[in-house]
């Protein structure tokens, strides 16, 4: 395992231990509201502080892009930038719904180089390094080989805080419901993307995400043999916040099915 990836794993496991302890007494949890339907807890902040502290012990000069602190956007000029979501699925967490994860990615000169998505509930550790493949608990994973959209199980995320594109989203959801084997919305995009990489889902789409929701999961899919793009079929998903991913055959069919429903505001 690459030393930088190993450090990210160490940071994720430390944060996971903290989150697991907090999950035992959710009644004592203090919950804040950043905006409509967008929650933050002291656990998010403590987990993020633990991750950043662990990374900076080894790499003090690296830039940080994190949900609760750090820079506000990806920096393609930074030699190294960590992209962190300390608790993806906070709403699930505060309700005791066991679908959330820690997501840590490292970009080198704007290109994703290493990724960790850690599910502390199931002790499932998804890792990837550019050019070295994707793994689940150190076992190599690949995207599914399911060839047809009508046989595919898809993941998505419903709009929950920004509703500008809700009509377009509902039209796409309606079409996918008719055309695929099933649609799931567990509520943690990083885990959904990791599940695509592991072949548990055949494809995924969502709009309006932040870089920390997608970065690690996107690299996992790519290193597992899948494809990832924005809605225009380009690689600007970290900038646009719109992502489509899947095994190569389902990806192409899913991307094509989305096109008729794109509005002027959803061109990328």
RAHUWO-V733313 format. One record per backbone hydrogen bond with DSSP energy under -1.0 kcal/mol. CO is the residue of the C=O (numbers start at 1). NH is the residue of the N-H. E is the energy in kcal/mol with one decimal. If there is no record, write none. Layout:
# RAHUWO-V733313
[[CO;NH;E] [CO;NH;E]]
This chain:
# RAHUWO-V733313
[[2;6;-2.8] [3;7;-2.0] [4;8;-1.9] [5;9;-2.4] [6;10;-2.2] [7;11;-2.3] [8;12;-2.6] [9;13;-2.6] [10;14;-2.0] [11;15;-2.2] [12;16;-2.6] [13;17;-2.2] [14;18;-1.7] [15;19;-2.5] [16;20;-2.7] [17;21;-2.0] [18;22;-2.1] [19;23;-2.0] [21;24;-1.1] [22;25;-1.6] [25;28;-1.5] [26;29;-1.6] [30;42;-1.0] [32;40;-2.3] [35;38;-2.5] [38;34;-2.9] [38;35;-1.1] [40;32;-3.6] [41;45;-1.7] [42;46;-2.4] [43;47;-3.0] [44;48;-2.5] [45;49;-2.3] [46;50;-2.2] [47;51;-2.4] [48;52;-2.8] [49;53;-2.5] [50;54;-2.2] [51;55;-2.5] [52;56;-2.8] [53;57;-1.3] [55;59;-3.1] [59;62;-1.3] [63;82;-2.7] [64;71;-2.9] [65;84;-2.9] [69;66;-1.1] [75;78;-1.0] [79;109;-1.6] [80;63;-2.3] [81;107;-2.9] [82;65;-3.3] [83;105;-2.2] [84;67;-1.5] [85;103;-2.7] [88;101;-1.8] [89;93;-2.4] [90;94;-2.7] [92;97;-2.7] [93;96;-1.5] [97;99;-2.6] [101;88;-3.3] [102;118;-2.6] [103;85;-2.9] [104;116;-2.7] [105;83;-3.1] [106;113;-3.3] [106;114;-1.5] [107;81;-2.2] [108;111;-1.5] [111;108;-3.2] [113;130;-2.9] [114;106;-2.3] [115;128;-1.9] [116;104;-2.9] [117;126;-3.0] [118;102;-2.3] [119;123;-1.0] [119;124;-1.7] [124;119;-2.8] [125;137;-3.0] [126;117;-2.3] [127;135;-2.9] [128;115;-2.4] [129;132;-2.6] [133;129;-1.2] [134;141;-2.3] [135;127;-2.4] [136;139;-1.7] [139;136;-2.8] [148;151;-1.4] [149;152;-1.3] [152;181;-1.8] [152;182;-1.1] [153;202;-3.1] [154;184;-2.6] [155;205;-1.5] [163;166;-1.2] [165;169;-2.7] [166;170;-2.7] [167;171;-1.9] [168;172;-2.1] [169;173;-3.0] [170;174;-2.5] [171;175;-1.9] [172;176;-2.9] [173;177;-2.6] [174;178;-1.5] [175;179;-1.9] [176;180;-2.3] [182;154;-2.7] [184;156;-1.9] [188;192;-2.1] [189;193;-2.6] [190;194;-1.9] [191;195;-2.5] [192;196;-1.6] [193;197;-2.1] [194;198;-1.8] [195;200;-2.3] [195;201;-1.4] [196;199;-1.3] [202;247;-2.0] [203;155;-2.4] [204;245;-2.6] [206;243;-2.7] [210;213;-1.5] [211;215;-2.7] [214;218;-3.0] [215;219;-1.8] [216;220;-2.1] [217;221;-2.1] [218;222;-2.3] [219;223;-2.7] [220;224;-1.2] [221;226;-2.9] [222;225;-1.3] [224;143;-2.3] [227;246;-1.9] [229;244;-2.4] [230;233;-1.6] [234;230;-2.8] [236;239;-1.1] [236;240;-2.5] [237;241;-2.5] [241;209;-3.2] [243;206;-2.0] [244;229;-2.4] [245;204;-2.5] [246;227;-2.5] [247;251;-3.3] [248;252;-1.7] [249;253;-1.7] [250;254;-3.0] [251;255;-2.9] [252;256;-2.0] [253;257;-2.1] [254;258;-1.5] [255;259;-1.2] [258;261;-1.9] [259;262;-1.6] [263;266;-2.1]]
